[in-house]
Each structure stands twice: as C-alpha cells, then as structure tokens.
Amino acid sequence: MVEAWAEQCSLPGSPSRDPSLYFNSRSSPITPAISPIRESKRQLSNMASFRAFLNSPVGPKTTHFWGPVANWGFVAAGLADMKKPPEMISGNMTAAMCVYSALFMRFAWMVQPRNYLLLACHVSNETVQLYQLSRWARGQGYFTQKKDEPASE
C-alpha cells in the first residue's frame, strides 16, 4: 500500500521512487518518519496547549479577552471614519476617545497579569483617534499659519 501511494505521489522523472526513503521506522535523510506514538503525543501536547489557553487568566473565559475583542470595534470605526470629511468629525468625542485609550493603555500595562491584547487594542485606537483629531484640527484651521497683520499707528 505504501509503495502504491509513493508511486502516485512521486513526480514523473524524479530520481527515486523508493518508498523506503520516505517511509521507514528511523529518521531518513529526506523526511523523518513519524510514529503513531509520537503523533499521538504531539496531538495531546496541542490539546494541552489549547486547554491551557482556554483556562488562562486572560483566556476566552474571561473579560480580559472579550473586552479587548469588543474594543477593536473602536479601531474599526475610526478607520472607517477616515473616508468622511473633516467637518463630520466631533472634536470633543475624538479627544475623549484619545484620553480613554491613553488611560486604558496604562491599565492594560499595570493589571496583573498584563493584558497585551488590551494594550495593542488601545495603542491602535490611540493612533487612529490622534490622526482623526489632527484631521479635525486641520479642518477647523488650527494648523494654518496666520499672516502677520500690519501694525496700525
């Protein structure tokens, strides 16, 4: 059976069709053979890793996971608002979002265990909101240089 599979999988004109190069009990120079015991240990290891993630203090069973996932909506909304004209941007709300993200960046860093997912979310949101705030300020004329008025005597 192994020979038939190797015969089907080998490329025409390949230098060797010897299945022992691919399927043997010891490691071959081309591909190490994986024993069923080693494969089951690897699967158990993957299962244990997944179970450890599920039950971790910042895993999907906690608000330390779902809070940041929901907060990515702020980032998505800010990215979508980049297409809107600057006149549509609320300066007060954008400034409030900047302060909010700055405060929660510190929270994500200080909380134990550190919540890197929340930190990444708020760093991204701070970046997007600062860009939106700069667009709003440019639209309001805060970054334009005023020409010197002639002194009247």
OpenMM code with the backbone's topology and positions (N, CA, C; nanometers):
from openmm import Vec3, app, unit

residues = "MET VAL GLU ALA TRP ALA GLU GLN CYS SER LEU PRO GLY SER PRO SER ARG ASP PRO SER LEU TYR PHE ASN SER ARG SER SER PRO ILE THR PRO ALA ILE SER PRO ILE ARG GLU SER LYS ARG GLN LEU SER ASN MET ALA SER PHE ARG ALA PHE LEU ASN SER PRO VAL GLY PRO LYS THR THR HIS PHE TRP GLY PRO VAL ALA ASN TRP GLY PHE VAL ALA ALA GLY LEU ALA ASP MET LYS LYS PRO PRO GLU MET ILE SER GLY ASN MET THR ALA ALA MET CYS VAL TYR SER ALA LEU PHE MET ARG PHE ALA TRP MET VAL GLN PRO ARG ASN TYR LEU LEU LEU ALA CYS HIS VAL SER ASN GLU THR VAL GLN LEU TYR GLN LEU SER ARG TRP ALA ARG GLY GLN GLY TYR PHE THR GLN LYS LYS ASP GLU PRO ALA SER GLU".split()
positions = [
    Vec3(0.0818, -0.1181, 0.0000),
    Vec3(0.0000, 0.0000, 0.0000),
    Vec3(0.0866, 0.1251, 0.0000),
    Vec3(0.1935, 0.1244, 0.0794),
    Vec3(0.2834, 0.2388, 0.0847),
    Vec3(0.3486, 0.2595, -0.0509),
    Vec3(0.3866, 0.1511, -0.1153),
    Vec3(0.4507, 0.1624, -0.2461),
    Vec3(0.3548, 0.2233, -0.3482),
    Vec3(0.2268, 0.1837, -0.3421),
    Vec3(0.1285, 0.2373, -0.4368),
    Vec3(0.1088, 0.3866, -0.4129),
    Vec3(0.1041, 0.4279, -0.2869),
    Vec3(0.0880, 0.5702, -0.2565),
    Vec3(0.2111, 0.6478, -0.2997),
    Vec3(0.3285, 0.5947, -0.2737),
    Vec3(0.4517, 0.6624, -0.3137),
    Vec3(0.4601, 0.6716, -0.4651),
    Vec3(0.4112, 0.5691, -0.5342),
    Vec3(0.4120, 0.5689, -0.6799),
    Vec3(0.3202, 0.6786, -0.7334),
    Vec3(0.2041, 0.6997, -0.6691),
    Vec3(0.1108, 0.8020, -0.7140),
    Vec3(0.1620, 0.9420, -0.6826),
    Vec3(0.2308, 0.9571, -0.5718),
    Vec3(0.2722, 1.0900, -0.5274),
    Vec3(0.4042, 1.1355, -0.5885),
    Vec3(0.4827, 1.0446, -0.6402),
    Vec3(0.6120, 1.0863, -0.6929),
    Vec3(0.5938, 1.1547, -0.8281),
    Vec3(0.6783, 1.2502, -0.8525),
    Vec3(0.6721, 1.3244, -0.9777),
    Vec3(0.7352, 1.2448, -1.0902),
    Vec3(0.6828, 1.2583, -1.2112),
    Vec3(0.7458, 1.1879, -1.3231),
    Vec3(0.8869, 1.2423, -1.3435),
    Vec3(0.9772, 1.1540, -1.3627),
    Vec3(1.1154, 1.1942, -1.3845),
    Vec3(1.1901, 1.2207, -1.2555),
    Vec3(1.1301, 1.1875, -1.1404),
    Vec3(1.2010, 1.2080, -1.0138),
    Vec3(1.3113, 1.1035, -1.0032),
    Vec3(1.4207, 1.1372, -0.9342),
    Vec3(1.5348, 1.0482, -0.9326),
    Vec3(1.5097, 0.9145, -0.8656),
    Vec3(1.4197, 0.9100, -0.7668),
    Vec3(1.3990, 0.7837, -0.6976),
    Vec3(1.2525, 0.7674, -0.6623),
    Vec3(1.2048, 0.6451, -0.6769),
    Vec3(1.0687, 0.6140, -0.6368),
    Vec3(1.0719, 0.5116, -0.5241),
    Vec3(1.1811, 0.5068, -0.4537),
    Vec3(1.1978, 0.4102, -0.3460),
    Vec3(1.1231, 0.4596, -0.2227),
    Vec3(1.0143, 0.3932, -0.1809),
    Vec3(0.9367, 0.4399, -0.0662),
    Vec3(1.0128, 0.4339, 0.0646),
    Vec3(1.1190, 0.3556, 0.0726),
    Vec3(1.1929, 0.3479, 0.1985),
    Vec3(1.2611, 0.4801, 0.2307),
    Vec3(1.2815, 0.5680, 0.1294),
    Vec3(1.3384, 0.6990, 0.1576),
    Vec3(1.2385, 0.7868, 0.2323),
    Vec3(1.1112, 0.7596, 0.2121),
    Vec3(1.0080, 0.8432, 0.2728),
    Vec3(0.9434, 0.7778, 0.3943),
    Vec3(0.9294, 0.6472, 0.3947),
    Vec3(0.8576, 0.5760, 0.4994),
    Vec3(0.9479, 0.4702, 0.5595),
    Vec3(1.0109, 0.5006, 0.6701),
    Vec3(1.0848, 0.3983, 0.7423),
    Vec3(1.0722, 0.4258, 0.8906),
    Vec3(1.1135, 0.3309, 0.9709),
    Vec3(1.0964, 0.3459, 1.1152),
    Vec3(1.2003, 0.4409, 1.1746),
    Vec3(1.3118, 0.4577, 1.1085),
    Vec3(1.4132, 0.5514, 1.1572),
    Vec3(1.4041, 0.6807, 1.0767),
    Vec3(1.4723, 0.7850, 1.1231),
    Vec3(1.4730, 0.9111, 1.0501),
    Vec3(1.5463, 0.8933, 0.9187),
    Vec3(1.4867, 0.9398, 0.8131),
    Vec3(1.5504, 0.9323, 0.6824),
    Vec3(1.6170, 1.0662, 0.6535),
    Vec3(1.7060, 1.0720, 0.5580),
    Vec3(1.7701, 1.1989, 0.5263),
    Vec3(1.6736, 1.3010, 0.4667),
    Vec3(1.5612, 1.2557, 0.4123),
    Vec3(1.4689, 1.3480, 0.3478),
    Vec3(1.3583, 1.3905, 0.4429),
    Vec3(1.2844, 1.2964, 0.4962),
    Vec3(1.1725, 1.3266, 0.5828),
    Vec3(1.1738, 1.2296, 0.7002),
    Vec3(1.1706, 1.2812, 0.8217),
    Vec3(1.1656, 1.1873, 0.9339),
    Vec3(1.0300, 1.1189, 0.9385),
    Vec3(1.0332, 0.9907, 0.9612),
    Vec3(0.9076, 0.9170, 0.9725),
    Vec3(0.8481, 0.9447, 1.1100),
    Vec3(0.7178, 0.9655, 1.1155),
    Vec3(0.6507, 0.9960, 1.2410),
    Vec3(0.5770, 0.8710, 1.2857),
    Vec3(0.6145, 0.8247, 1.4017),
    Vec3(0.5487, 0.7050, 1.4525),
    Vec3(0.4128, 0.7431, 1.5079),
    Vec3(0.3200, 0.6470, 1.5140),
    Vec3(0.1873, 0.6763, 1.5689),
    Vec3(0.1932, 0.7241, 1.7138),
    Vec3(0.2883, 0.6727, 1.7917),
    Vec3(0.3005, 0.7153, 1.9315),
    Vec3(0.3446, 0.8608, 1.9383),
    Vec3(0.4428, 0.8980, 1.8568),
    Vec3(0.4904, 1.0360, 1.8554),
    Vec3(0.3794, 1.1303, 1.8078),
    Vec3(0.3014, 1.0861, 1.7096),
    Vec3(0.1909, 1.1676, 1.6596),
    Vec3(0.0853, 1.1877, 1.7682),
    Vec3(0.0526, 1.0830, 1.8422),
    Vec3(-0.0480, 1.0980, 1.9479),
    Vec3(0.0045, 1.1870, 2.0602),
    Vec3(0.1351, 1.1816, 2.0911),
    Vec3(0.1925, 1.2708, 2.1916),
    Vec3(0.1851, 1.4156, 2.1442),
    Vec3(0.2092, 1.4381, 2.0163),
    Vec3(0.2018, 1.5735, 1.9618),
    Vec3(0.0587, 1.6257, 1.9695),
    Vec3(-0.0385, 1.5416, 1.9376),
    Vec3(-0.1779, 1.5828, 1.9458),
    Vec3(-0.2179, 1.6139, 2.0891),
    Vec3(-0.1717, 1.5320, 2.1844),
    Vec3(-0.2007, 1.5593, 2.3247),
    Vec3(-0.1353, 1.6886, 2.3698),
    Vec3(-0.0160, 1.7142, 2.3198),
    Vec3(0.0531, 1.8390, 2.3536),
    Vec3(-0.0236, 1.9588, 2.2990),
    Vec3(-0.0716, 1.9486, 2.1745),
    Vec3(-0.1528, 2.0559, 2.1169),
    Vec3(-0.2816, 2.0747, 2.1965),
    Vec3(-0.3417, 1.9655, 2.2373),
    Vec3(-0.4648, 1.9720, 2.3149),
    Vec3(-0.4371, 2.0366, 2.4502),
    Vec3(-0.3262, 2.0022, 2.5124),
    Vec3(-0.2910, 2.0609, 2.6419),
    Vec3(-0.2632, 2.2098, 2.6271),
    Vec3(-0.1989, 2.2492, 2.5179),
    Vec3(-0.1727, 2.3909, 2.4944),
    Vec3(-0.3027, 2.4677, 2.4765),
    Vec3(-0.3951, 2.4106, 2.4025),
    Vec3(-0.5238, 2.4753, 2.3812),
    Vec3(-0.6018, 2.4841, 2.5119),
    Vec3(-0.5987, 2.3763, 2.5906),
    Vec3(-0.6680, 2.3758, 2.7195),
    Vec3(-0.6048, 2.4790, 2.8136),
    Vec3(-0.4732, 2.4929, 2.8097),
    Vec3(-0.4065, 2.5933, 2.8934),
    Vec3(-0.4484, 2.7334, 2.8513),
    Vec3(-0.4616, 2.7573, 2.7202),
    Vec3(-0.5087, 2.8879, 2.6719),
    Vec3(-0.6514, 2.9148, 2.7174),
    Vec3(-0.7389, 2.8146, 2.7063),
    Vec3(-0.8780, 2.8316, 2.7484),
    Vec3(-0.8895, 2.8675, 2.8956),
    Vec3(-0.8071, 2.8059, 2.9777),
    Vec3(-0.8174, 2.8255, 3.1218),
    Vec3(-0.7205, 2.9295, 3.1765),
    Vec3(-0.6498, 3.0006, 3.0907),
    Vec3(-0.5539, 3.1002, 3.1385),
    Vec3(-0.6272, 3.2216, 3.1947),
    Vec3(-0.5581, 3.3031, 3.2746),
    Vec3(-0.6223, 3.4216, 3.3329),
    Vec3(-0.6650, 3.5261, 3.2305),
    Vec3(-0.6116, 3.5194, 3.1093),
    Vec3(-0.6529, 3.6136, 3.0038),
    Vec3(-0.7137, 3.5387, 2.8853),
    Vec3(-0.7638, 3.4195, 2.9110),
    Vec3(-0.8218, 3.3379, 2.8043),
    Vec3(-0.9646, 3.3774, 2.7717),
    Vec3(-1.0262, 3.3069, 2.6790),
    Vec3(-1.1602, 3.3427, 2.6319),
    Vec3(-1.2724, 3.3192, 2.7328),
    Vec3(-1.2413, 3.2686, 2.8500),
    Vec3(-1.3433, 3.2539, 2.9536),
    Vec3(-1.3488, 3.3767, 3.0444),
    Vec3(-1.2708, 3.4801, 3.0122),
    Vec3(-1.2625, 3.5973, 3.0998),
    Vec3(-1.2930, 3.7252, 3.0224),
    Vec3(-1.3179, 3.8311, 3.0978),
    Vec3(-1.3381, 3.9617, 3.0340),
    Vec3(-1.2064, 4.0208, 2.9872),
    Vec3(-1.0941, 3.9671, 3.0349),
    Vec3(-0.9636, 4.0135, 2.9877),
    Vec3(-0.9431, 3.9784, 2.8407),
    Vec3(-1.0228, 3.8880, 2.7894),
    Vec3(-1.0158, 3.8520, 2.6483),
    Vec3(-1.1251, 3.9219, 2.5684),
    Vec3(-1.2495, 3.9140, 2.6139),
    Vec3(-1.3621, 3.9651, 2.5358),
    Vec3(-1.3721, 4.1169, 2.5379),
    Vec3(-1.3224, 4.1814, 2.6428),
    Vec3(-1.3206, 4.3282, 2.6455),
    Vec3(-1.2375, 4.3852, 2.5317),
    Vec3(-1.1118, 4.3421, 2.5172),
    Vec3(-1.0316, 4.3914, 2.4048),
    Vec3(-1.0885, 4.3529, 2.2684),
    Vec3(-1.1458, 4.2343, 2.2587),
    Vec3(-1.2046, 4.1939, 2.1304),
    Vec3(-1.3152, 4.2913, 2.0914),
    Vec3(-1.3981, 4.3293, 2.1886),
    Vec3(-1.5056, 4.4247, 2.1601),
    Vec3(-1.4487, 4.5634, 2.1310),
    Vec3(-1.3405, 4.6008, 2.1974),
    Vec3(-1.2816, 4.7337, 2.1783),
    Vec3(-1.2183, 4.7507, 2.0405),
    Vec3(-1.1916, 4.6423, 1.9709),
    Vec3(-1.1388, 4.6565, 1.8347),
    Vec3(-1.2429, 4.7229, 1.7443),
    Vec3(-1.3681, 4.7253, 1.7877),
    Vec3(-1.4716, 4.7963, 1.7133),
    Vec3(-1.4444, 4.9454, 1.7061),
    Vec3(-1.3865, 5.0035, 1.8132),
    Vec3(-1.3494, 5.1450, 1.8099),
    Vec3(-1.2453, 5.1715, 1.7017),
    Vec3(-1.1498, 5.0805, 1.6919),
    Vec3(-1.0444, 5.0959, 1.5912),
    Vec3(-1.1050, 5.0848, 1.4517),
    Vec3(-1.1919, 4.9878, 1.4319),
    Vec3(-1.2569, 4.9704, 1.3009),
    Vec3(-1.3408, 5.0924, 1.2651),
    Vec3(-1.4128, 5.1475, 1.3629),
    Vec3(-1.4949, 5.2660, 1.3362),
    Vec3(-1.4073, 5.3861, 1.3016),
    Vec3(-1.2952, 5.4021, 1.3718),
    Vec3(-1.2032, 5.5118, 1.3408),
    Vec3(-1.1436, 5.4989, 1.2022),
    Vec3(-1.1110, 5.3759, 1.1636),
    Vec3(-1.0578, 5.3543, 1.0282),
    Vec3(-1.1639, 5.3835, 0.9226),
    Vec3(-1.2878, 5.3459, 0.9512),
    Vec3(-1.3959, 5.3726, 0.8558),
    Vec3(-1.4236, 5.5228, 0.8452),
    Vec3(-1.4047, 5.5969, 0.9536),
    Vec3(-1.4296, 5.7411, 0.9528),
    Vec3(-1.3232, 5.8201, 0.8770),
    Vec3(-1.2159, 5.7571, 0.8390),
    Vec3(-1.1114, 5.8287, 0.7653),
    Vec3(-1.1593, 5.8733, 0.6280),
    Vec3(-1.2627, 5.8101, 0.5771),
    Vec3(-1.3162, 5.8472, 0.4456),
    Vec3(-1.4121, 5.9661, 0.4541),
    Vec3(-1.4568, 5.9962, 0.5745),
    Vec3(-1.5523, 6.1054, 0.5914),
    Vec3(-1.4807, 6.2399, 0.5886),
    Vec3(-1.5498, 6.3450, 0.5511),
    Vec3(-1.4862, 6.4772, 0.5513),
    Vec3(-1.4596, 6.5244, 0.6948),
    Vec3(-1.3563, 6.6087, 0.7134),
    Vec3(-1.3214, 6.6543, 0.8486),
    Vec3(-1.4335, 6.7295, 0.9193),
    Vec3(-1.5260, 6.7857, 0.8446),
    Vec3(-1.6360, 6.8589, 0.9057),
    Vec3(-1.7292, 6.7663, 0.9844),
    Vec3(-1.7280, 6.6387, 0.9511),
    Vec3(-1.8150, 6.5415, 1.0178),
    Vec3(-1.7559, 6.4910, 1.1493),
    Vec3(-1.6293, 6.5199, 1.1769),
    Vec3(-1.5612, 6.4690, 1.2952),
    Vec3(-1.5981, 6.5552, 1.4163),
    Vec3(-1.6310, 6.4916, 1.5265),
    Vec3(-1.6574, 6.5619, 1.6517),
    Vec3(-1.5258, 6.5749, 1.7275),
    Vec3(-1.4797, 6.6963, 1.7453),
    Vec3(-1.3545, 6.7197, 1.8173),
    Vec3(-1.3629, 6.6756, 1.9618),
    Vec3(-1.4768, 6.7022, 2.0270),
    Vec3(-1.4923, 6.6634, 2.1675),
    Vec3(-1.4902, 6.5123, 2.1848),
    Vec3(-1.5625, 6.4399, 2.1003),
    Vec3(-1.5684, 6.2945, 2.1122),
    Vec3(-1.4337, 6.2313, 2.0795),
    Vec3(-1.3661, 6.2828, 1.9785),
    Vec3(-1.2358, 6.2287, 1.9409),
    Vec3(-1.1344, 6.2527, 2.0518),
    Vec3(-1.1385, 6.3706, 2.1130),
    Vec3(-1.0485, 6.3980, 2.2257),
    Vec3(-1.0800, 6.3063, 2.3432),
    Vec3(-1.2076, 6.2824, 2.3684),
    Vec3(-1.2464, 6.1908, 2.4765),
    Vec3(-1.1970, 6.0493, 2.4488),
    Vec3(-1.2034, 6.0053, 2.3233),
    Vec3(-1.1532, 5.8720, 2.2874),
    Vec3(-1.0016, 5.8639, 2.3052),
    Vec3(-0.9305, 5.9733, 2.2777),
    Vec3(-0.7855, 5.9765, 2.2984),
    Vec3(-0.7518, 5.9607, 2.4466),
    Vec3(-0.8221, 6.0327, 2.5315),
    Vec3(-0.7986, 6.0229, 2.6760),
    Vec3(-0.8350, 5.8830, 2.7255),
    Vec3(-0.9479, 5.8308, 2.6794),
    Vec3(-0.9922, 5.6966, 2.7175),
    Vec3(-0.8870, 5.5918, 2.6822),
    Vec3(-0.8359, 5.5971, 2.5603),
    Vec3(-0.7384, 5.4971, 2.5187),
    Vec3(-0.6069, 5.5130, 2.5936),
    Vec3(-0.5669, 5.6371, 2.6216),
    Vec3(-0.4437, 5.6583, 2.6979),
    Vec3(-0.4568, 5.6010, 2.8392),
    Vec3(-0.5710, 5.6231, 2.9038),
    Vec3(-0.5917, 5.5686, 3.0390),
    Vec3(-0.5927, 5.4163, 3.0386),
    Vec3(-0.6598, 5.3586, 2.9409),
    Vec3(-0.6676, 5.2132, 2.9390),
    Vec3(-0.5398, 5.1470, 2.8888),
    Vec3(-0.4542, 5.2204, 2.8182),
    Vec3(-0.3218, 5.1649, 2.7870),
    Vec3(-0.2450, 5.1439, 2.9169),
    Vec3(-0.2518, 5.2436, 3.0060),
    Vec3(-0.1837, 5.2304, 3.1344),
    Vec3(-0.2456, 5.1158, 3.2148),
    Vec3(-0.3781, 5.1067, 3.2169),
    Vec3(-0.4451, 4.9984, 3.2893),
    Vec3(-0.3996, 4.8622, 3.2376),
    Vec3(-0.3960, 4.8465, 3.1038),
    Vec3(-0.3578, 4.7177, 3.0448),
    Vec3(-0.2147, 4.6807, 3.0822),
    Vec3(-0.1296, 4.7805, 3.1008),
    Vec3(0.0094, 4.7536, 3.1363),
    Vec3(0.0221, 4.7203, 3.2851),
    Vec3(-0.0579, 4.7852, 3.3698),
    Vec3(-0.0430, 4.7705, 3.5145),
    Vec3(-0.1198, 4.6517, 3.5728),
    Vec3(-0.2268, 4.6085, 3.5101),
    Vec3(-0.3074, 4.4994, 3.5637),
    Vec3(-0.2253, 4.3703, 3.5617),
    Vec3(-0.2507, 4.2837, 3.6597),
    Vec3(-0.1804, 4.1556, 3.6657),
    Vec3(-0.2806, 4.0444, 3.6381),
    Vec3(-0.2605, 3.9576, 3.5457),
    Vec3(-0.1494, 3.9529, 3.4509),
    Vec3(-0.1656, 4.0615, 3.3448),
    Vec3(-0.0536, 4.1036, 3.2894),
    Vec3(-0.0578, 4.2093, 3.1874),
    Vec3(-0.1444, 4.1649, 3.0706),
    Vec3(-0.2256, 4.2563, 3.0256),
    Vec3(-0.3193, 4.2242, 2.9185),
    Vec3(-0.2674, 4.2861, 2.7885),
    Vec3(-0.1862, 4.2101, 2.7173),
    Vec3(-0.1242, 4.2602, 2.5948),
    Vec3(-0.2261, 4.2812, 2.4828),
    Vec3(-0.3319, 4.2019, 2.4826),
    Vec3(-0.4357, 4.2190, 2.3808),
    Vec3(-0.5065, 4.3536, 2.3990),
    Vec3(-0.5362, 4.3887, 2.5238),
    Vec3(-0.5984, 4.5183, 2.5514),
    Vec3(-0.5019, 4.6323, 2.5206),
    Vec3(-0.3754, 4.6134, 2.5522),
    Vec3(-0.2750, 4.7162, 2.5239),
    Vec3(-0.2641, 4.7413, 2.3735),
    Vec3(-0.2582, 4.6357, 2.2956),
    Vec3(-0.2488, 4.6506, 2.1496),
    Vec3(-0.3726, 4.7190, 2.0934),
    Vec3(-0.4881, 4.6836, 2.1475),
    Vec3(-0.6130, 4.7449, 2.1022),
    Vec3(-0.6111, 4.8950, 2.1276),
    Vec3(-0.5704, 4.9373, 2.2472),
    Vec3(-0.5745, 5.0791, 2.2801),
    Vec3(-0.4609, 5.1586, 2.2160),
    Vec3(-0.3476, 5.0954, 2.1907),
    Vec3(-0.2423, 5.1635, 2.1144),
    Vec3(-0.2925, 5.1912, 1.9731),
    Vec3(-0.3580, 5.0931, 1.9149),
    Vec3(-0.4137, 5.1119, 1.7799),
    Vec3(-0.5218, 5.2191, 1.7801),
    Vec3(-0.6094, 5.2168, 1.8797),
    Vec3(-0.7162, 5.3149, 1.8865),
    Vec3(-0.6591, 5.4547, 1.9094),
    Vec3(-0.5584, 5.4668, 1.9946),
    Vec3(-0.4964, 5.5978, 2.0195),
    Vec3(-0.4371, 5.6540, 1.8905),
    Vec3(-0.3726, 5.5684, 1.8139),
    Vec3(-0.3137, 5.6124, 1.6869),
    Vec3(-0.4214, 5.6625, 1.5909),
    Vec3(-0.5272, 5.5849, 1.5760),
    Vec3(-0.6356, 5.6224, 1.4841),
    Vec3(-0.7034, 5.7510, 1.5313),
    Vec3(-0.7306, 5.7611, 1.6612),
    Vec3(-0.8014, 5.8787, 1.7123),
    Vec3(-0.7149, 6.0047, 1.7062),
    Vec3(-0.5843, 5.9929, 1.7292),
    Vec3(-0.4972, 6.1099, 1.7163),
    Vec3(-0.4926, 6.1586, 1.5715),
    Vec3(-0.4936, 6.0648, 1.4776),
    Vec3(-0.4982, 6.1044, 1.3374),
    Vec3(-0.6301, 6.1758, 1.3066),
    Vec3(-0.7413, 6.1205, 1.3591),
    Vec3(-0.8715, 6.1848, 1.3377),
    Vec3(-0.8742, 6.3239, 1.4017),
    Vec3(-0.8138, 6.3387, 1.5189),
    Vec3(-0.8098, 6.4685, 1.5863),
    Vec3(-0.7284, 6.5688, 1.5051),
    Vec3(-0.6198, 6.5216, 1.4446),
    Vec3(-0.5395, 6.6121, 1.3608),
    Vec3(-0.6174, 6.6526, 1.2351),
    Vec3(-0.6948, 6.5614, 1.1787),
    Vec3(-0.7793, 6.5968, 1.0638),
    Vec3(-0.8835, 6.7005, 1.1029),
    Vec3(-0.9441, 6.6821, 1.2212),
    Vec3(-1.0437, 6.7773, 1.2682),
    Vec3(-0.9804, 6.9149, 1.2903),
    Vec3(-0.8616, 6.9166, 1.3544),
    Vec3(-0.7942, 7.0442, 1.3820),
    Vec3(-0.7555, 7.1147, 1.2519),
    Vec3(-0.7075, 7.0391, 1.1534),
    Vec3(-0.6755, 7.0993, 1.0234),
    Vec3(-0.8010, 7.1553, 0.9575),
    Vec3(-0.9103, 7.0818, 0.9694),
    Vec3(-1.0367, 7.1272, 0.9115),
    Vec3(-1.0896, 7.2528, 0.9794),
    Vec3(-1.0601, 7.2680, 1.1071),
    Vec3(-1.1031, 7.3869, 1.1815),
    Vec3(-1.0073, 7.5040, 1.1631),
    Vec3(-0.8922, 7.4784, 1.1015),
    Vec3(-0.7966, 7.5849, 1.0750),
    Vec3(-0.6958, 7.6076, 1.1859),
    Vec3(-0.6793, 7.5121, 1.2762),
    Vec3(-0.5843, 7.5299, 1.3863),
    Vec3(-0.4387, 7.5197, 1.3422),
    Vec3(-0.4102, 7.4533, 1.2329),
    Vec3(-0.2718, 7.4358, 1.1899),
    Vec3(-0.2302, 7.5329, 1.0808),
    Vec3(-0.3169, 7.6212, 1.0405),
    Vec3(-0.2790, 7.7178, 0.9370),
    Vec3(-0.2064, 7.8341, 1.0018),
    Vec3(-0.1059, 7.8818, 0.9340),
    Vec3(-0.0295, 7.9947, 0.9874),
    Vec3(-0.1039, 8.1230, 0.9545),
    Vec3(-0.1157, 8.2064, 1.0569),
    Vec3(-0.1810, 8.3347, 1.0360),
    Vec3(-0.0761, 8.4333, 0.9859),
    Vec3(-0.1155, 8.5108, 0.8878),
    Vec3(-0.0240, 8.6103, 0.8330),
    Vec3(-0.0150, 8.7270, 0.9315),
    Vec3(0.1035, 8.7817, 0.9431),
    Vec3(0.1234, 8.8967, 1.0322),
    Vec3(0.0430, 9.0145, 0.9839),
    Vec3(-0.0327, 9.0698, 1.0740),
    Vec3(-0.1123, 9.1858, 1.0387),
    Vec3(-0.0234, 9.3101, 1.0478),
    Vec3(-0.0378, 9.4020, 0.9555),
    Vec3(0.0455, 9.5232, 0.9621),
    Vec3(0.0072, 9.6047, 1.0870),
    Vec3(0.1070, 9.6555, 1.1505),
    Vec3(0.0854, 9.7346, 1.2713),
    Vec3(0.0222, 9.8673, 1.2353),
    Vec3(-0.0860, 9.8993, 1.2970),
    Vec3(-0.1520, 10.0270, 1.2668),
    Vec3(-0.1065, 10.1310, 1.3697),
    Vec3(-0.0709, 10.2475, 1.3202),
    Vec3(-0.0241, 10.3526, 1.4086),
    Vec3(-0.1121, 10.4709, 1.4057),
] * unit.nanometer
topology = app.Topology()
chain = topology.addChain("A")
for resn in residues:
    res = topology.addResidue(resn, chain)
    for name in ("N", "CA", "C"):
        topology.addAtom(name, app.Element.getBySymbol(name[0]), res)
